[in-house]
Amino acid sequence: MYLEEKFNIKKLILGILGTILGSFIMAIGVALFLLPNQLSSGGVSGIATITYYLFNIPMGRMILIINVPLFLFSVFKIGKSFFIKSLIGTISLSFFIDFLESWKPVTQDRFLACVYGGIIIGIGTAIILKSNSSTGGSDLVSYLAKIYKPNTRNSNIIMIFDILVVAVNIIVFRQIEIGLYSAIAIYLMGKIVDILFEGIYFTKLIMIVSDKSEEISKNIEEKIQRGTTGLYGKGMYTNKDKLVLMCAASRRDVARIKTIARKIDPYSFIIITNSREVVGLGFKKT
């Protein structure tokens, strides 16, 4: 029991540190790239960008003001650990943005700002997600929405929210370019989150249909050291039972596996697809 509590405390502390680090990186992307160029990263930050230019309200302060009612509403709806880390994330992001706001912008070129700003914010967001935390805003809205409507997709809620905020940015600043550049930043931000959160470890999944499946499988194992799995299927045209070989392999192994299969059985039917992730012996451990 003591070890379990000690582990949970350690996990919480690491999550808090990751949340603060991610918030600082996000603040760099917002305060030194997007904000000076009137660009939006969507969500609450996008609303804060508008109020910053219209009413000269510090962006970080506005982010905190908007998030307060969201946190008050969600205090009994989300887990204690997630609530604590998200609250720290929101406060940290607000503080860091206001702190960095007075610094000289890295660039005044909107295209460079949207590209690098989007990438940097994406890196910070991924770190926060890996810490099982958030910085409030649209993430918190989508989380609350799922409580009441479990079938609702988080990505759809966030996307709709971001589109509305960017549309308001265009109306307020009366420049279509701001919306176009903001859309690029949001897209890059999402892509970076996907890469860092889910990884870029792509492999190939090979399916081989042949009357000589056992011989092909044996050769793949001996010459390439890749295991295969036999799946029983049925050819609907011939009405015959077939053994379908399934093999996960790296990119460099694909050509060799194809050569082995076609050499043993020139009439073999081969399907090669991308596999997002493979975990197990010979691939990723976790």
N, C-alpha and C positions, 0 to 999 in steps of 0.2 A: 504493500500500500504506500509506504514511504517512498520507494523507488519510483512508483507510478506518479506520485505527486511531484517529485523532483524532476522527472522527465517532462511533465506537463508545464512546469514553471520554466524550465530551460527552453522548451519549444515556444512558449509565449514570449520570452525575452528575445529569442532569435527572430521571431515573427515581428516584434516591435522594431528591432534594429533594421530588419529588411524593409519594413514599411517606411521608416524615417529616411533610409538611403534612397529608396525608390521615389519618395516625395521630393527629395532634394534634386534628383536627376530630372524629374518631371518639371520642377520649378525652373531649372536652367532652360529647358526647351520652351517653356511658356514665356518667361520674363526676358530672356535674351534673344529669342528668335521670333516667336509668334506675336506677342503683345506689341512690341515696337512697330510692327508692320501691319497692325490692325487685323491680324489673322486669328482665326478661331480653331480650337481643337474640339469644338462641339461641347455639348453638355453644359454643366454649370460654369465651367471656365469660359465658354463662349458668351454666356449671359454676362459674366463679370467683365469680359472685354468690352462689351457694349456700354455698360454702366461706367466703366473707367473713362471712356472717351466722351460720353454724354454728360456725366455729372462729376467727373474727376474723383470718383470714389476708388481708393486703392483696391486693386484686383483681389489680393489675398483676403482683405477684410470682407469684401462682398461674397467671396466663395464661402467664408465662414458663416456669414449672415444667412445665406440661402440654405446652407446645410443644417443649421440649428433646428428648424422645424422638422426636417427629415429624420434627424437623429432622435428627437423627442417622440416622434410618431413610431419609430422602429425599436425603441429601447426594450420593449417586451416581446418583440417579434423575431429578433435575431439572437444568436448565441452570444454569451457573455464575452468570450475570447474575441470573436469577430467584431463585436461592438467596440471593445476597448481599442483594438488595433486600428479599426476604421476611424474612430474618433481621433486617435493620435495621428493617423495619416492625414486627415482633413486639416487639423491644426498645424501640422508640420508643413503641408503644402502651402497653406495660407501664409504662414510666417516666412517661408523661404521665398515665395513669390514677391512679397512686399520688401524683403531684404535685398533681393537681386534686381528689383525694379529700377533702382537708382543707378545701377551699373550701366556702362556703355553697351549698346546692342552689338552683338557679334557681326551682324550684317544688316544693311538696309535694303538689300535685294530681296524682293518678296519670294521669288522662286527658290533661292537658296534657303531663305528662312523657312518656307513651308516644307522643303525636303529635309533639312537637318533638324528643324524643330520637331517634325513628325517622328523622325527616327529616334531622337533623344527622348521624347515623351513616351514612345513605344517601349524603349528600354526600361524606363522608370516604372511604367505600368506593369510590365512583365515581372519585374522584381516584386512589386506589391502583390500581384496575383499569386506568385510563388510563395509569398508569405501568408497566403490565405487572408488577405486584407483588402481594403479599398480606401479611396479618398472621398467617399461619399458621392454626392451628385447622381448622375445617371445610373451608375453601378448600384447605388442604394435604391433608387427608384425601381429598377428592374428586379432587384432582389425582393422588394416588397410586393411588386406586382405578381411574382411567382407564388407568393404565399397565398394570395387570394385566387389566382388563376394559374394552377400548376402547369398547365399545358402551354402557357405562353413562353415563347423563346426569348431569353435575355437579349440575344443579339438583335432581334427585331425591335425591341423596345428602345435599346440604345441607339440603333440606327435611325429610327423615326425621330427620337429626341434630337439627335445631332443634325438631321436634315432641317428640322424646324428652326433650330438655333442658327444654323448657317444662313437659312433663308431670311431670318430677321436681321442678321449681320449685313446682308446685301441691301435690304430695305433701308436700314439705318444709315449706312455709309454710302449708299447709292453708287456702288461700284461692283459690277458683276465679277470683276477680276478677284476681288476679295473672297467671294464665294468659291470661285474655281480653285484658287490657291489653297483655301481652307479645306476643300474637298480632298486635294492631294495630300495635305498634311494628315487628315483623318484616316485616309486609305493607308498611307505608309505606317502610321501609328498602329493600325490593326494588323498589318502584315508583320511588323517587327514583333508584336505581341505573340502572333502565331508561331513565328520562328523560334523565339526565345522560350516561350511557354511550352510549346509542343515539340520543339526540336526540328532540325533539318535533316534528320537521319532517314533518308529514303532508301528503300530496297526494292527488289523486283520479285514479284510472285509469278511463278511459271507453272502453267498447267499443260500437261502432255497426255494426249490420248493416243494410245498405240496398242497393237496386238503383242508387242514385245516389251511391255512395261517393266517386267522383272529384270530383263537384261539391261535396259536403259537405266533403271534405278541402281543396279549394281555398279555400272560404269560411272555414274555420277558420284556415287559414294567413294569409289576407289580412286578416281582421277581428280576429283575436285573437293573431296571431303565435305560434301553437302548431303544431308539426309533428305529423304523424300517420304511422302505419305501417300498411301494408296486409298483413293476414294472410289467406292463402287458406284457405277452409273450405268445407264442404259441408252444405247443409240436408238432414238425414236424412229429413224429412217430404216435402219437395218433390223431393228427389234432384237439386237444382240446386247448381252451384258458386256460392259467395258470397265477396265480398271484405269482410273484417271490418276496420274501422278501429280502431286502438288509439291512444289519446291520453292522455298524462300532463298534468294541468293543476292549477292552484291552485284553491282553493275558490271564489274569486270568478269564475273562468272557467266553472264548471260550468253555471250557468244560461244563459249566452250560447251555449255549445256545444249545449246541448239545444235552445235556440230555433232555432239555425241548422239543426240536423239535422231537427227536426220541420217547419220551414217549407219546406225543400227536399223532404223526403219524410215526409209525415204518418204513413206506415206503417213508418217506421224503427224498429228494435228497439234500445233503448239500455240498456246495463248500466253502472252506476256503483259502483265499490268504493273503499275506502280503500287507499292505498298507503303502506307504512311508511316508505319512503325512496326518493328518486329522485336519482341522481347523474348529472350530465351537463349539456350545453348548456341554459341557461335555468333550471337548478335548482342544486342544491348542486355545488360543484366537487370536493369530496372526501367 
